[in-house]
Amino acid sequence: MRILISLIAVSFVATAASAGTLDDVKKKGELSCIVTTGLAGFAAPDANGRWEGFDIDFCRATAAAVLGDSNKVKFIPTTGKTRFTTLNSGEGDLLYRNTTITMSRDADLKLTFLGVNYYDGQGFIVRKSLGVKSAKELDGASVCIQTGTTTELNLADFFRINKIKYEPVPIETNEEALTNYTAGRCDAYTTDASGLAASRATFENPNDHIILPEIISKEPLGPAVRQGDDQWADVVRWVLNVLIAAEEYGINQGNVDKLAQGANNPNIDRILGSEGNFGKMIGLDKQWAVRVIKAVGNYGEIFERNIGVNTPVGLARGLNAQWTHGGLLYAPPIR
């Protein structure tokens, strides 16, 4: 009897874990999205306190899919150290915090990563007055580095491989790093190259600083949820996929309503719900993808609006171009 009771208890816990987050989000009427404490172009509050940015739009897209309203999001700012604890404790439903996908985070921290929304790599920024043209010339330099991130190990590996020394200046937030760097307490700052470009855009004299040419790591950034909730993982995964696929098939904020009436293209019709009912497979209705694209646009629109070449951040698409244009973006088919 005791064994039977134990098996029933295990079964109940497993069922609760697999059922949880989607129902919880619908019940509370709000998506709790874990983001950075502030990074221009990616996630930061504007002058009125409204959160905006590349990662923010993916949070809003998920809320649009699940709740029908992209504004029903509570943003939870976290540091590199606290983000995973915040997610695993249940305080947040979803992590979109320029987070690198690694084996240890996936397997040891019990996270489920759901695709790449930005292909990045670690770099260095220095003041032009330092006279450095390459990261290999940073022997003996002091380097600001965020704790609790993959950049710590990458930095140590790079200097060891190149047989040069450095003095680490550990900090916890991007804001703290920038304060130390601009005050001259460290010669260089290292983090994801996209973050360096975003930070430089906020400097009083951006042209006084250069991002060195070396990219010393692969940093595939993407959303994560807690392990054990397959339905919620599917929702987050396919919201990301549909934003990438929408760009590939030419679906955007301006034409999504018209195309949703029928496009005579089976790929578009399946995405927008006029053919089949793929939303039902992940616990949503047929119009979920229409709401997503109508709320934030497709992947390309999100990119160009927040971090593209015509923004202060000024990032080219590069690896984040569609696979049909020489990039790595590739969404599995909806069929």
N, C-alpha and C positions, 0 to 999 in steps of 0.2 A: 504493500500500500504506500509506504514511504517513497519507494522508487517511482510509482505511478504519479504521486503528487509532485515529485521533483520534475518529472517529464512534462507534466501539465504546466508547471511554473515556467520552465524553459520555453515551452511552446508559446505561452502567453507573452513573455518578454520579447521573443522573436517577432511575433505578430505585431506587438505594439511598436517595435522599432521600425518595421517595414511600413506601417500605416501612418506614422506620426506627422511629419512636418507639413505636408501639403494640407492635411485636414486642420492642423494647428494654425497655419497661416490664414486659411479661409475663415476659421472660427474667430480669430482675433482681428481680422480685417486689416492686417498690416504685415508687411515683410520687413524683418530685421536684417539689415545688410551690413556686414562688417567691412570697414574701409580704412584707409590710412588716415593719419591725423591731419594730413594736408599735403598735397602735391599738385602744383599748378598743371592744369590740363587733364589730370587723371582723377583727382578727387579733392575738392576743396569748397568750402562755403563761399558764396559771393558776398557782395556788400550788404545784402539783405538777409544773409544767413541761409540762403538756399544752396544746397549742395549741387555742384555741377562737375562734369568731367567725363572722361572716357569710361572709367570703371563705374561711375555713377549711372551712366546710361544703361549699362548692362543690368544693374540692380533694378532700375526703373522698368526695363523691358520685362524682367521676370515678374514684377508686380503687375504689369499690364496683362501678361498671360494668365496669371492666377487669379487676380482680384479685379481685373477690368479697369484699373486706374493706376497709371504709372506714378502718381503722387503718393500712393499709400505705402510709403517706405520710411522706416526709421533707420537712420544711418548711425552706426556705432563706430566711432574712430578708435583705432588701436595702434599700438606700437608693434615693431617686429617681434618683440618678446611676448606680448599679450594676445596677439591675434588668434593663435591656435587654441589657447585656453578659453578664450571667449567663445569660440565656435563649439568646442567640445563640451563646454559647460551647459550649452543650450541657450545662452544669452542671445546668440545670433542664429539666424536660419541659414545664412549663406555668406561665404567669404569671397569678396572681390577686392583684393588689396594688393595689387601688383605682386603676386606671390609666385615664386618659382616652383614648378613641379619637380620633386625629387623622389627617389626611392624611399629614403628614410621618412619623409613626411607622409608619403602614401602608406607605407607598411608599418612604421613604428609609431607615428602619431595618430594613426587610425583615421586618416582623411581620405576622401574620395575626390580625386580631381576629374574634371569633366570636359577637358579640352583646352586648347590654347587660344586665348583672345589677343595675345601680343607676343611675338617672337622677339626676344631681347638678348642682350649680352652685357657683361660688366665692363665698365670703362673708368676713366679717370678725368677729372677736371683740375686745371691749374691756372694760376694767374700768368698772363703773358710775360709779365716782368720777371718771372722765375727763369725764363730763357730755356725751358725744357720743351723738346719737340717729340719725345718718345717716353713712354712709361719706363723703358729700360734705363733711362737717365735719372730715375728717382732714387738712386742709391743714397741711403741715409736720410731720406725725406720723412717728415711726419705726415701721416695719412689719417684723415677722419673716416671712421667706419661705423656703420650701424650694427649694434649688437643684435643677436637673435636672427641674423639673416645669413643666406648662403654666401654673401660677399666676404665674410670673415675668412672662411676656409679658402675661397678663391684667391684672396689677396695673399695669404700666407703661401699658397702653392706657387703663385706667380713669382714672388720674390725669391723663394727657395730655388725654383727651376733656373732663374736667371742669376743666381748667386749674388744677390744684392740684399742690402739690409734696409729696414724701415722701422719707424717708431709709430705704433698704432695709437690713435686718439679715439677711444671708444665713446660712442654717443648712442642715444636710444631713439631719437626721432630725426626726421629730415630737417625740421626747423632748427634743432640743436646743432646738427651738422653744419648747416649753412651759417649759423651764428659764429661757430668756431672757425669755419673756413674763411669767411669774409673778414673776420677780425685778425686773421693771420696766425691763429693758433695751430693750424696745420697747413702744410705746403700743398696738399692735394686732398681731394675728396673722391672716394670711389663708391659707386653704386651702379645700378642698371643704367645703361647709356640713355635710355628714354628719360629716366629720372634726372640725370645730369642736364639734359636739354631743357626739361621742365623747370628745374631750379635756376639755370642760367637766365631763363626768360624773365625771372623776377628780380634779377640784379639791377642796380642803378645804372651800371655801365656794362652790359653783357659782353661787349666786344673786347673788354679787358681780360676776358677769360677764354681759354680754349679747352676743348675736349680732345684729349690725346687720341691718336689713331688706333691704338691697340684695343681690341675687344678680347678679353681674356677668358671668357666662359660662354657657355650656352645657358640662357635664362628664359625658358619657355614659361610665360606667365599665364595663369588661368584660374578659374573659380574652383572652390572646394566646398564640400559639405561633409557632415559627419558620416562615417561608415554605418551600414546597417539599414539604410532607408533608400531602397532601390527606386521606388516611385519618385521620390523627391529628386534624387540624382538624375533620373530621366527627364524630369521637367526642366531642370537647370541646364542639362546637356543640350536638349533640343531647342531651347530658347537661343542659346549661343549658335547652334548649327543653323537655325532658320535665319538668323541675321546675316551669317556668312553666305548662305545659299541665296538669300534675297538679292544681295549685290550681284552674284554671279548671273542670276536670271533677269536682272534689270527691274526688280520690284523695289519701289522706293516710297517715301512718305507721300509723294504727290500722286502716284498712280495706283496705290494699293487698293483703294476702294473700287476703282473701275475694274482692275484685274480680278478682284474677288468675285465679280459677277460672272466670270468665265473668260479664260484667256485663250482657249483652243491650244494650249500647251500643257500636256499632262503633268509636267514637273511643277509648273506654276499652279495649276489647278489643285494638285495634291497639297502643296504648301499652304494655299489660302483656303482650303476647305470646300471648294466647289466640286471636288471629286474625292470620294472616300471620306473616312472619319478617323483620321490619325490622332486627333486630339484625345479621343476616347481612350486610346492605348496608354496615355500618361495621366489620365484623370482630369482632362480638360475638355472644353467643348470644341466645335469645329472652327470657331472664329479666333482661336487663341493667337495664331500667327499674324492674322490681320491686325489685331490689337497691338501686338509687339511692334510691328513695322510702322504702324500709324503713330505710335507713341514716340519712337526714337529714330526711325529711319532704318536703313540697312547698315551693315558693317562699315561700308565706305563712308556713308553719311556721318556716322558716329565718329569715325577716325578724323575726317576732314574738319568737322565742326570743333573738335576739342584739341587735337594735337597735330593737325596736318600742316603742310608747308605754308599756308596762309594764316596761321595762328602764331602767337608769340613763341610757342614751343617749337614750331617749324620742323616737324619730322616728316621725312619722305616715307612712302609706303615700304620700300625695300622688301624685306622678307615677308612683310605683312600685306603684300599685294596678293590678289587672287592667283591661284595656280595657273590660270589661263594667261596671266600677265607676268610670269616669271617669279611669283612669290610662293609661299608655302601654304596659304589659306586654301583649305579644301574641306568642304562639309560633306559628310556621308549623305547619301540620297534619302529623301523621304518617299518611300514606296513600300 
